[in-house]
Amino acid sequence: MQPGRSCPLHYRYAPRDFARAADLRADILYVIGGLYGNVPALEAVLALAAQERATLAFNGDFNWFNIDDAAFRAINSAVLRHHALRGNVETEIAGDDATAGCGCAYPDDVAADDVERSNRIIVSLRDTARRHADLRARLNALPMHRVAEVGGTRVAIVHGDLESLAGWSLGAAALASVDTKNSVQKQILTANCPIVASTHTCLPAALAFDGAAGPGAVINNGAAGMPNFRDTHYGVITRISRHAATLVRPLHSMRIGNVHVEALPLHYDHARWLREFRRNWPPGSPAEVSYYRRIAHGPAYGLHDAYGRTHIAQTAAQDG
């Protein structure tokens, strides 16, 4: 197994595993993926959810940059009060087997240096986790996926995809492939979940389709704790409800049956987050080299890259 590249066997499951009774029910569901240890982003999503009494489901990688004890405890204590599942980060810091490295299962187009730095980040974060045995045990007990029911519509909540905790088939690049789209539609039919909410690939994507069992959708929020688009300073979360969002203008929206599936911008205190990140990860450190530019300026990725295959909301949310 190549650390950071390979997908461990214990990360695997099957689409049929989702064809079960719902684990949770909600009128308004927020799916929050890729918080990455950003405490200001956590505070922002909790405040937003409180305004409309939303149910929260954190679908993994809520840890990553939070190697200081205070942030590690703040992130995990808060997240574990809600519905949560483990991403590859939580899986790897809850155990001591370093064979999988960061557990990201990076595809070949990710540079080897980036993979190596991610493996070094997980080593530092695991050292922090070892000082918090109570939280570490709770992370280890988290499931790899959940099934929600919103307005009578079933939603598969995953970290990666419908076959693996670290799968990449629900990312923007994969969903551009006709073969992948056809495969995903078959998996959704088997899962009996017309909506799939994921994260892991770190960039947002959305796809709506008319399948054999009716309309369906994939919504990948990218990252709640980092900018997802060039020259922006906000994260993205997924909102699913029978009622359209009114508190925040969506970046993107789809109507699937009787529910709205929306990508919401998550505005957090960007200046504070930069300070907190740099305290843990000074210039030249693995996370600073790999992520500082994205955190400060956003990736080379636009709204059309994420949502060009489906309807883009008439006025995209502006950075603020």
GIVEN-V442814 format. One record per residue. N is the residue number from 1. PHI is phi in degrees with one decimal (999 if undefined). OMEGA is omega in whole degrees, 0 to 359 (NA if undefined). Layout:
# GIVEN-V442814
<<N | PHI | OMEGA> <N | PHI | OMEGA>>
This chain:
# GIVEN-V442814
<<1 | 999 | 180> <2 | -93.4 | 184> <3 | -55.0 | 179> <4 | 88.2 | 182> <5 | -105.6 | 188> <6 | -89.9 | 179> <7 | -106.2 | 181> <8 | -60.8 | 181> <9 | -61.2 | 182> <10 | -75.1 | 173> <11 | -82.9 | 191> <12 | -89.9 | 172> <13 | -155.1 | 185> <14 | -129.2 | 178> <15 | -53.8 | 181> <16 | -64.7 | 180> <17 | -66.0 | 181> <18 | -88.2 | 182> <19 | -81.4 | 183> <20 | -134.4 | 176> <21 | -63.5 | 181> <22 | -63.3 | 176> <23 | -82.3 | 181> <24 | -154.1 | 177> <25 | -128.2 | 184> <26 | -151.2 | 170> <27 | -83.3 | 176> <28 | -131.1 | 182> <29 | -117.0 | 169> <30 | -102.8 | 172> <31 | -109.7 | 188> <32 | -117.8 | 180> <33 | -117.3 | 176> <34 | 64.7 | 174> <35 | -69.0 | 173> <36 | 56.9 | 175> <37 | 79.3 | 182> <38 | -86.4 | 182> <39 | -65.8 | 176> <40 | -58.2 | 177> <41 | -68.8 | 176> <42 | -60.9 | 179> <43 | -61.4 | 180> <44 | -66.4 | 182> <45 | -71.2 | 177> <46 | -65.5 | 179> <47 | -67.1 | 180> <48 | -65.1 | 181> <49 | -63.2 | 181> <50 | -63.7 | 182> <51 | -67.3 | 179> <52 | -122.9 | 176> <53 | 52.4 | 180> <54 | -78.7 | 171> <55 | -87.0 | 184> <56 | -107.7 | 173> <57 | -129.3 | 179> <58 | -93.0 | 186> <59 | -102.1 | 167> <60 | 96.7 | 183> <61 | 53.7 | 171> <62 | -78.5 | 171> <63 | -103.5 | 169> <64 | 176.9 | 182> <65 | -89.1 | 189> <66 | -85.1 | 181> <67 | -84.6 | 173> <68 | -81.3 | 187> <69 | -61.4 | 183> <70 | -64.1 | 181> <71 | -70.0 | 178> <72 | -60.3 | 181> <73 | -70.1 | 181> <74 | -63.1 | 181> <75 | -62.1 | 187> <76 | -72.5 | 178> <77 | -61.6 | 181> <78 | -73.9 | 183> <79 | -60.7 | 185> <80 | -73.9 | 171> <81 | -82.6 | 184> <82 | -117.9 | 174> <83 | -69.8 | 182> <84 | -148.8 | 169> <85 | -135.5 | 184> <86 | -91.1 | 169> <87 | -92.8 | 178> <88 | -62.5 | 180> <89 | -63.8 | 180> <90 | -62.9 | 179> <91 | -61.5 | 184> <92 | -76.0 | 180> <93 | -80.0 | 178> <94 | -83.0 | 181> <95 | -123.3 | 183> <96 | -117.3 | 178> <97 | -83.0 | 184> <98 | -91.0 | 185> <99 | -57.4 | 184> <100 | -86.1 | 184> <101 | 61.2 | 179> <102 | -75.3 | 181> <103 | 76.2 | 185> <104 | -73.3 | 185> <105 | 52.5 | 183> <106 | -56.3 | 174> <107 | -72.1 | 186> <108 | -63.6 | 183> <109 | -79.3 | 174> <110 | -89.1 | 185> <111 | -62.1 | 181> <112 | -59.1 | 179> <113 | -64.2 | 178> <114 | -65.4 | 179> <115 | -62.4 | 181> <116 | -62.5 | 179> <117 | -67.2 | 177> <118 | -62.7 | 177> <119 | -63.5 | 178> <120 | -72.6 | 177> <121 | -61.7 | 183> <122 | -65.6 | 177> <123 | -63.2 | 179> <124 | -63.9 | 182> <125 | -69.1 | 177> <126 | -64.2 | 176> <127 | -60.3 | 177> <128 | -64.4 | 183> <129 | -58.8 | 181> <130 | -62.7 | 178> <131 | -84.0 | 182> <132 | -131.0 | 187> <133 | -59.9 | 181> <134 | -65.3 | 180> <135 | -70.2 | 180> <136 | -61.4 | 178> <137 | -65.5 | 179> <138 | -70.8 | 176> <139 | -63.8 | 181> <140 | -63.2 | 183> <141 | -85.6 | 182> <142 | -68.3 | 177> <143 | -75.2 | 177> <144 | -88.9 | 180> <145 | -159.2 | 177> <146 | -139.3 | 174> <147 | -119.8 | 178> <148 | -113.1 | 173> <149 | -125.4 | 181> <150 | -126.1 | 181> <151 | 56.6 | 181> <152 | 82.4 | 180> <153 | -103.6 | 182> <154 | -84.9 | 182> <155 | -127.4 | 172> <156 | -86.5 | 178> <157 | -107.1 | 183> <158 | -130.0 | 170> <159 | -88.2 | 180> <160 | -95.2 | 179> <161 | -142.4 | 186> <162 | -83.9 | 178> <163 | -127.0 | 184> <164 | -153.2 | 176> <165 | -56.9 | 181> <166 | -112.4 | 180> <167 | -71.9 | 184> <168 | -112.7 | 187> <169 | -75.2 | 179> <170 | -107.3 | 174> <171 | -87.1 | 183> <172 | -58.9 | 182> <173 | -63.7 | 181> <174 | -66.9 | 183> <175 | -70.5 | 175> <176 | -76.6 | 181> <177 | -86.2 | 179> <178 | -61.3 | 180> <179 | -62.0 | 179> <180 | -65.5 | 179> <181 | -60.2 | 179> <182 | -63.8 | 179> <183 | -64.3 | 180> <184 | -63.6 | 179> <185 | -61.6 | 177> <186 | -65.5 | 179> <187 | -64.6 | 179> <188 | -64.1 | 177> <189 | -63.0 | 178> <190 | -65.3 | 182> <191 | -72.8 | 184> <192 | 57.5 | 177> <193 | -133.1 | 184> <194 | -66.1 | 178> <195 | -119.4 | 176> <196 | -123.1 | 178> <197 | -112.5 | 184> <198 | -137.0 | 178> <199 | -151.5 | 171> <200 | 63.9 | 186> <201 | -75.1 | 172> <202 | 76.3 | 175> <203 | -132.7 | 184> <204 | -70.3 | 175> <205 | -159.3 | 177> <206 | -148.3 | 179> <207 | -148.5 | 174> <208 | -113.9 | 182> <209 | -154.5 | 172> <210 | -105.2 | 182> <211 | -98.0 | 182> <212 | -62.2 | 181> <213 | -103.2 | 180> <214 | 115.0 | 183> <215 | -68.5 | 178> <216 | -147.1 | 182> <217 | -157.4 | 168> <218 | -114.7 | 176> <219 | -131.3 | 178> <220 | -111.3 | 185> <221 | -81.4 | 182> <222 | 72.7 | 183> <223 | -136.6 | 174> <224 | -78.3 | 188> <225 | -103.3 | 177> <226 | -141.0 | 173> <227 | -60.1 | 181> <228 | -112.1 | 183> <229 | -133.4 | 183> <230 | -58.8 | 176> <231 | 57.9 | 175> <232 | -126.9 | 182> <233 | -132.9 | 180> <234 | -128.6 | 173> <235 | -89.2 | 179> <236 | -134.5 | 172> <237 | -126.5 | 178> <238 | -105.9 | 176> <239 | -120.6 | 179> <240 | -130.1 | 183> <241 | -163.3 | 172> <242 | -70.6 | 183> <243 | -114.1 | 181> <244 | -66.5 | 179> <245 | -64.2 | 177> <246 | -124.6 | 183> <247 | -75.1 | 182> <248 | -135.0 | 177> <249 | -72.8 | 181> <250 | -65.0 | 170> <251 | -74.1 | 186> <252 | -159.2 | 179> <253 | -146.1 | 176> <254 | -135.7 | 173> <255 | -110.2 | 180> <256 | -118.0 | 184> <257 | 62.8 | 182> <258 | -102.6 | 179> <259 | -123.7 | 174> <260 | -94.9 | 177> <261 | -116.9 | 191> <262 | -131.3 | 171> <263 | -99.1 | 182> <264 | -105.5 | 171> <265 | -71.7 | 177> <266 | -113.4 | 182> <267 | -86.3 | 178> <268 | -126.1 | 181> <269 | -75.0 | 186> <270 | -65.4 | 182> <271 | -62.4 | 178> <272 | -63.5 | 181> <273 | -63.8 | 177> <274 | -60.1 | 180> <275 | -63.5 | 182> <276 | -66.6 | 178> <277 | -62.2 | 184> <278 | -68.2 | 176> <279 | -64.3 | 179> <280 | -83.2 | 188> <281 | -131.0 | 181> <282 | -70.6 | 180> <283 | -51.8 | 180> <284 | 91.8 | 178> <285 | -75.9 | 185> <286 | -55.4 | 182> <287 | -71.0 | 180> <288 | -65.3 | 181> <289 | -66.1 | 185> <290 | -80.5 | 194> <291 | -124.2 | 188> <292 | -60.3 | 181> <293 | -60.3 | 179> <294 | -64.5 | 181> <295 | -63.0 | 183> <296 | -80.6 | 189> <297 | -130.3 | 184> <298 | 84.1 | 179> <299 | -82.5 | 175> <300 | -81.3 | 188> <301 | -153.8 | 183> <302 | -123.7 | 179> <303 | -57.6 | 181> <304 | -67.7 | 177> <305 | -62.0 | 183> <306 | -81.6 | 193> <307 | -122.1 | 184> <308 | -65.8 | 180> <309 | -84.4 | 179> <310 | -136.2 | 183> <311 | -63.6 | 174> <312 | -96.2 | 180> <313 | -51.3 | 189> <314 | -57.0 | 179> <315 | -128.6 | 180> <316 | -67.9 | 178> <317 | -63.5 | 179> <318 | -89.9 | 178> <319 | -65.5 | 180> <320 | -156.7 | NA>>
